[in-house]
Amino acid sequence: MLPPVLTVAGSDSGGGAGIQADLKTMLALGVHGMSVLTAVTAQNSLGVHGVWELPVEAVRAQFRAVADDIGVAAVKTGMLASAPLVSAVAELASGAGAPLVVDPVGMSKHGDPLLAASALDAMRGELLPVATVATPNLDEVAQLTGVVVASADDMPRAAEALLGFGPRWVLVKGGHLGSGDAVDLLTDGTVQHWLRAPRHDNRHTHGTGCTLASAIAARLALGDGVPEAVAAAKEYVTGAIAAGFAVGAGIGPVDHGWRFRIPPR
């Protein structure tokens, strides 16, 4: 049986991020992907053109339907949109008895807001405390903690601030630093793992955060420890970024199937 991994996130109608990216990642990494939809977006390569949240009772029903029948080996959260949804998902995920990867999505690749300001307290006080791993980018670090990361030297301070909210591990993603290698910091407060990968000159990077968090959840479901899962996930997403391709007139997606891409005849 393939380990069942559950993503709780919003939909990206353009197929590059959100639920769509999560399920593609899970397929590529050999787990059974399942989904709880929290919101529908009208989205393409140029940006987000509309967002519609689902009712809390719809999110609860989806989660219970999956967890009570199939079970979950890991849970990943993405776009949660509002405080009531964050609170409901925190309660559901904490009772699942499985590793929880929290991608605290605050805005899209194009800068469109995907989390209400009123939901930040619920994210800090309810969801992050039950996370196995939290995976914020630098904008989300600033949004959650007020710590501005200007260089890799600032990342330990940012991680310490995030660990204060209660997750077991924090992965501070340094991709937005914009020069040199792509450097991330994984820490549980006692040990630091610095992960470096070449920075690829490719503008088509839509869905990187969703993809990385889903890859971590998949590897945890397959039995990896947190450091091993994060290292494997970073290797996977680095290859996906290198293979990113143009879709539409804006920012294209990473290639979730880069490892088994069959050249066209």
Secondary structure, 3 states (H helix, E strand, C coil): CCCEEEEEEEEECCCCCHHHHHHHHHHHCCCEEEEEEEEEEEEECCEEEEEEECCHHHHHHHHHHHHHHCCCCEEEECCCECHHHHHHHHHHHHCCCCCEEECCCCECCCCCECECHHHHHHHHHHHHHHCCEECCCHHHHHHHHCCCCCCHHHHHHHHHHHHCCCCCEEEEECHHHCCCCEEEEEECCCCEEEEEECCCCCCCCECHHHHHHHHHHHHHHCCCCHHHHHHHHHHHHHHHHHCCCCCCCCCCECCCCHHHCCCCC
